[in-house]
Amino acid sequence: MTTPRSPAAGSAAQYDTFADIYDVWTETAPAAKSNRRFYVEAYLAAGGPVVELGVGDGRIAVEAAARGCRVIGVDASPVMLRRCRKRAEQAGVGDRIELLETDFRTFRLDEPAALVTLPYHSIGHLTSVPAKRQAAHQVFNQLRPGGRFIFDDFVMTPDAAARMRQVQLRATYPSAAGTDILLWVTSLVDEKARLIKVITWEDHFTAEGRPEWRRYRRLDLSWLDPDHARMLLLGAGFTIDACLGSFDGTPFSIDTAAEQIWIARKPGR
Ligand SMILES: C[S@@+](CC[C@H](N)C(=O)[O-])C[C@H]1O[C@@H](n2cnc3c(N)ncnc32)[C@H](O)[C@@H]1O
């Protein structure tokens, strides 16, 4: 079941146009495999309602459902939700996934959750601090006492920013007609404002290898510095169980971390 509740938020509307390359995008991202394993294990261990905010095409949720977990997926992009529904049905787990079409700053559950997650840097789609605060408060309100909130974010070092600014050939794949498509990516990184503009473009070629057309897409992102992430969680009322620097469970250290993965808890039982 998909319940439409509110119009797509700005970044989710960008995903309506991003959806058809999302598979290639995640398959070619180094973090995607390890973050999927990590979140699926957390869903299976939760023992109660599990909610994934920004569920996207169900890359994580459907695998957890295939392993027996019921998941509520929240997303404001109807196109991504259609992909999630299709993936769930193809995997034969449509009855274990409930989808809510709404903004993750205002989502509401019928029953308090044991676990709410916001995977794959998706908190960064809220590009202002007040919007992030609103989301953190909403998660807190929708969790049961003792319930957990897990999210991950970029660790933006000068090296990471330099890598993002490079133009990279992300993937090559065939079109439906069997001709080549090249997918490129680069980003504008504003370190002062902590904003990232991800620019991707697909080059389509003729059978003779001549450029035929190009499609451009854009995603607006942002990041939190670790101190700000901590303050955001504490300000919303959470206690912090752990901050990891990698999906293999390594504790966070600013010198070595590839990610910041926050595991927070709503006080009480
Ligand atoms: C990076 S994708 C993550 C998808 C999935 N969790 C994964 O790990 O592959 C981010 C998702 O968040 C959704 N999204 C972005 N901003 C949102 C918002 N304010 N409310 C609800 N969904 C939002 C997008 O539509 C997109 O599907």
The ligand as a MOL file (V3000), in Angstrom:
LIG
                    3D

  0  0  0     0  0            999 V3000
M  V30 BEGIN CTAB
M  V30 COUNTS 27 29 0 0 0
M  V30 BEGIN ATOM
M  V30 1 C 20.1830 8.8420 -1.3020 0
M  V30 2 S 18.5090 8.2830 -1.5480 0 CHG=1
M  V30 3 C 18.5260 6.9730 -0.3520 0
M  V30 4 C 17.6340 5.8240 -0.7380 0
M  V30 5 C 17.7990 4.5760 0.1250 0
M  V30 6 N 17.6200 4.8530 1.5480 0
M  V30 7 C 19.1670 3.9610 -0.1140 0
M  V30 8 O 19.9580 3.9050 0.8460 0
M  V30 9 O 19.4440 3.5640 -1.2440 0 CHG=-1
M  V30 10 C 17.5770 9.5620 -0.7250 0
M  V30 11 C 16.0550 9.3930 -0.7840 0
M  V30 12 O 15.4910 10.3790 0.0970 0
M  V30 13 C 14.3250 10.9360 -0.5060 0
M  V30 14 N 14.1170 12.2760 0.0730 0
M  V30 15 C 14.9320 13.3620 -0.0410 0
M  V30 16 N 14.4360 14.3860 0.6790 0
M  V30 17 C 13.3010 13.9220 1.2800 0
M  V30 18 C 12.3650 14.4950 2.1940 0
M  V30 19 N 12.5070 15.7580 2.6480 0
M  V30 20 N 11.3340 13.7400 2.6150 0
M  V30 21 C 11.1830 12.4530 2.1900 0
M  V30 22 N 12.0420 11.8500 1.3230 0
M  V30 23 C 13.0870 12.5890 0.8890 0
M  V30 24 C 14.6200 10.9370 -1.9840 0
M  V30 25 O 13.4320 10.9870 -2.7490 0
M  V30 26 C 15.4240 9.6450 -2.1550 0
M  V30 27 O 14.5970 8.5740 -2.5170 0
M  V30 END ATOM
M  V30 BEGIN BOND
M  V30 1 1 1 2
M  V30 2 1 2 3
M  V30 3 1 2 10
M  V30 4 1 3 4
M  V30 5 1 4 5
M  V30 6 1 5 6
M  V30 7 1 5 7
M  V30 8 2 7 8
M  V30 9 1 7 9
M  V30 10 1 10 11
M  V30 11 1 11 12
M  V30 12 1 11 26
M  V30 13 1 12 13
M  V30 14 1 13 14
M  V30 15 1 13 24
M  V30 16 1 14 15
M  V30 17 1 14 23
M  V30 18 2 15 16
M  V30 19 1 16 17
M  V30 20 1 17 18
M  V30 21 2 17 23
M  V30 22 1 18 19
M  V30 23 2 18 20
M  V30 24 1 20 21
M  V30 25 2 21 22
M  V30 26 1 22 23
M  V30 27 1 24 25
M  V30 28 1 24 26
M  V30 29 1 26 27
M  V30 END BOND
M  V30 END CTAB
M  END
